């Protein structure tokens, strides 16, 4: 991957949405989605020279990233926009033909980035432009190394979606290095920074003995759950996990004494494996299946991002991910291990096909995570984990 930008000119942060799109106060409604426009002729009188703000040379495979470039990274009540992540997942699953249908389904719920409706995201445009400049000057790994310092210690913010968006953007760039995809990575770095939420944990008592070093799975099993772990929550995941982590008496000391493998690849594998085991075998409310799903995809994102970092920062990010996973455990899981998830009625490959059919944001992302993540899960475990969410979609 080279360090320079494509020669294509990028639209400015305050660029208007494509002419075919109507902007409203709370939502972004495409009147005629830009990915459905026919590309104008490239010769002759009166020939257009841009497509949705980009030169016409832009490849159609980049059109999903163009479609979201003028959108807020959130919609509704501070909900993270999954559009670029799901588009990347469908492309990676070999089903780019499903992206247009997904965009038809999801873009009417999204909105343009307007300060008056997104005051907490007012710095998004500025930060994205800053990240774009770093990508141009430092290349991908250099920019990532600089920006992870700004959000790595708060990666559980927005239910891991900042880290998730960064990881999906990196994967999209693996397959094709282009200006729209680089801009998506810049936006992902900006979003992760804006939603950084460091975990505030109880300080150990002065007479508290250091906890004995334990593996990640051992630590997950010995941690006591928060009193509200099996009580229904309202509000955002990140708000609940932050509050419950802050009042936990031993989380901080357990996180400090955590013994991760010396080999970074093994540490990353253990992180994703532990998250999957927690999802499969933890005692949780039915509503927390959705919550713990984010731990699986979130830890896979941390593992993917860590591969691009130099050794000290790689170790730090993996440890920050482990701390966030421990916080999710005390916040939303009772006993662990408790009971295995019910056996899936279908194979993993059949589950992946079902996830693609539903075009559900989380089903698609979980499917590609379980397929590609190096988590030491056999076929049966992956099928069971995916079905745990798919069965929720199907209802009782």
Secondary structure by P-SEA (a helix, b strand, c coil): cccccccbbbbccccccccccccccccccccccccccccccccccccccccccccccccccaaaaaaacccccccccccccaaaaaaaaaaaaccccaaaaaaaacccccccccccccccccaaaaaaaaaaaaaaaccaaaaaaaaaaacccccccccaaaaaaaaaaaaaaaacccaaaaaaaaaaaaaaaaaccccccccccccccccccccaaaaaaaccccccccccccccaaaaaaaaaaacccaaaaaaaccccccaaaaaaaaaaaaaaaaccccccccccccaaaaaaaaaaaaaaaaaccaaaaaaaaaaaaaaaaaaaacccccccccccccccccaaaaaaaaaaaccaaaaaaaaaaacccccccaaaaaaaaaaaaaaaacc
